[in-house]
Amino acid sequence: MKLTAILVGLLSLFTLPIKSELTNQTHNNLINTTNSISLSKSNDCVTKINKFKGSCISPSSCTGGIYNNLCPGSQKCCVKDVESSPWLYWRYVTNQEFKSLFSSVSSDRTDSLYPWFNKALGNILDDTMGNSDCNVIAAFSAQIGHESGGLMLFEELASGESYEGRCNKLGNCQPGDGVKYKGRGAIQITGRSNYQTLSNSVGNDYINKPELLVLPSNGFEASVWYWMTNKLNKYCSGKVNDFFELTRRINGGTNGIDDRLSRWNNAKTVLKC
């Protein structure tokens, strides 16, 4: 019995450390594997200016802000909106009408954008300047539809370098202003001057955080600010010549007029103006 006990004791001295060593090695391997997986997440992305964190996914699946040129292939950097969807006290257009106005928007993205669009309509219809609600909604839908690529691009695809040095017109007086304050939001707010005035008006710091405008909540708010500040409802009579003038007030010219007119005619049909 004593001999057996001694032998068992001796064996335990040798086996316990071996078991402990194997357990530690396995634990280390798991940590290394986990770290490897964590570091190799190819779907992570970070925005260029404000370093907002997002994921590289199909833009049709993005319910937040879509940022360009940060992901491989056709994927876009999707950043979650900082604001929760607003409560819909009144639906100025139905969900189905929204889908007909912006046919390129997926069901997932519709669920996210539809409430913000309705909230924007409520604000611009506060003073239609004598024009019908229907004509105002049709014109607004057509213009932001063109400017944002059917609500899929709340950030200009171009780098913004072409706006560098445009101090008098856009307020881009400092090096880098063109890129930093390129077109963003549903109506493509452009230039340091507009970003500054918008910031002062709504209380958000778009000068230091310009990429906030890519988020749907801020992008629609900015479009309402621009629309109402420039009294654009005045040109929503439903007449073609007024629609051309509306385009010039937004674009500075008539760039993309064929697409704008197509969207306008579609909106009038959908809304029965």
Secondary structure, 3 states (H helix, E strand, C coil): CHHHHHHHHHHHHHHHHHHHHHHHHHHHHHHHHHHHHHHCCCCEEECCCCCCEEEEECHHHCCCEEECCCCCCCCEEEECCCCCCCCCCCCCCCHHHHHHHCCCCCHHHHHHHHHHHHHHHHHHCCCCCCCCHHHHHHHHHHHHHHHCCCCCCCECCCCCHHHCCCHHHHCCCCCCHHHHCCCECCCCECCHHHHHHHHHHHCCCCCCCHHHHHCHHHHHHHHHHHHHHCCHHHHCCCCHHHHHHHHHHHHCCCCCHHHHHHHHHHHHHHHCC
